[in-house]
Amino acid sequence: MNRLHSVAAALAITATMAAPSAAATPAEGDIERTDLAKGTTDAPIAIVAVGQPTTLYVQNLVLAPESSSGWHTHPGPEYSVINGGEVSLQTAGGCVPAVFGAGQAIFVPAGVPHVVSNRGFEHAEATVTYTLPADRAVRDDAPAACP
């Protein structure tokens, strides 16, 4: 039995060494990639769309000084990266505004009423991504959840 294990191990090593190795394939031609946004969040994030068609939206959002999105919800999760300026986020149940600046990411779970505001003196800009059920609108207006 010991000799059988030795032969099997030798064959496995030989097969591994003889097998062609998969090599990375570099891009060919004139390719350009542009990062639209990069941000970090400590909020847990999960994308689940089992058994249903899903639409992915990616938007550039510009908020002028003293502007607000109004209270609203989304039928799927929202992931935002702040590219410039600062925005304040209020969510139902946690009415204290949280301020986010350039390079920070925001996660808002599906169905959570929230409002995004720019209380600064400069434009604020964000790249926003939504994963939504395919037949739903991006946004639904909601009543104010906080004073």
N, C-alpha and C positions, 0 to 999 in steps of 0.2 A: 504494500500500500504506500509505503514511503517513497519507493522508486516511481510509482504512478504519479504522486504529487509533484515530484521533481521534474518528470517529463512534461506534465501539464504546465507547470510554471515556466519551464524553458520555452515551450511552444508559445505561451502567452507573451513572453518578453520578446521573442523573435517576431511574432506577428505585429506587435506594437511598433517595433523598430523598423519593420519592413513596410508598414502601412504609410502611404503618403500623408504628410501633415497638411492640415488646412492652413492656408496662409491668408492673411488679410489682403483684401483687394482695394487699392487706393482709388479715389475718384478719378474719372477720366474726363477730359474736355474742360470747358470753361464753366466751372461751378462756383457759385457764390452763395454763402449762407449768411443771413442777417439775424442776429438775436434781437427779438422784439422787446423782450423784458426778461429780467432775472431777479427773483426775490426769494427770501427765506422766511418761513413761518415755523413756529413751534407747535402749531395746531395739527392734530392728526388728520390725514386726508385719505379718503378712499373713493374710488370710482367704481360703481356697481351698476351695470346695465344688462343684467342677465335676462334674456328672453324678450327683450323689446328693442325696437329700432331707436337709436340715440342720435341726436344732432349735436355737433360740437360747434359752438360759436366762439369766435375770437374777435374782440372789439377793441378799438382805441377810444378811450373815454377822456374827454377834456372838460374840466370843470373850471369855469371862470371864477374870479374872486367873488365871494359872497353868494355862491350858487349852491343848490341842493338837488339831489335826485328825487326828493319826496319819498315818503314811506312806500315800500313795495316788497314783493317776494319774488322768488324764482322757483319754477317747478323742479329744478335740479340744482346741484351745488354751483357756487360761484367761486372762482379763484382769480384774485387780482394781484398785480404787481404794480407798485407805485413807481413811476419813472421820473417824476419831477414834482416839486411842490409838496404840499401836505394835505391830507384829507382826514376828516373826522368820521368815524363810523359809530352809529348807535344801533343797537339791536334790541328787540323786544325782550324784556326780562333783565336786561343789563343796560339800563338807560344812561349810564355814565359814558360820555363819548371817549372813544379810544382814538388817538392820533397816530397816523402812519405817514412816514416820509419815504423819500427815494430809496429804492433797494429793499423795501419791506414788502411782504406778501400778506394778503388778507384771504381768509377762507370763511365763507358764509354757507352754512348747510341749507339744503333745499327747504323751502317753506318758511324760513325764518324772516319775519318782518324786520326791515332795516332801512336806514337812510344814510347816504353818504353826502357829506358837505365839504365845501372849501370855504373856510373862514379866514383864509389868508388874503394877501394883497397881490399874489401872483397866480397865474394859471396852475392848476394841478393836472397831471396827466397819468393815466394808468392803462395798462393792457389787461383786459378782462376776458376770462374764458369761462364759458358755461357748458356743462354737459346736461342736456335736457331730453326728455321724451320727444320723439320726432314730431309729434303732432301738436306740441304746445308752444305758446308764445314765450318769448324770452322773459317777459316781466308782467306781473300783475300788480296793479295799484293796491295799496293796503291803507287802512286807517292808521292815524298816528298812534304809536304804542307808548310814547314817552312825551312828557311835557316839553 
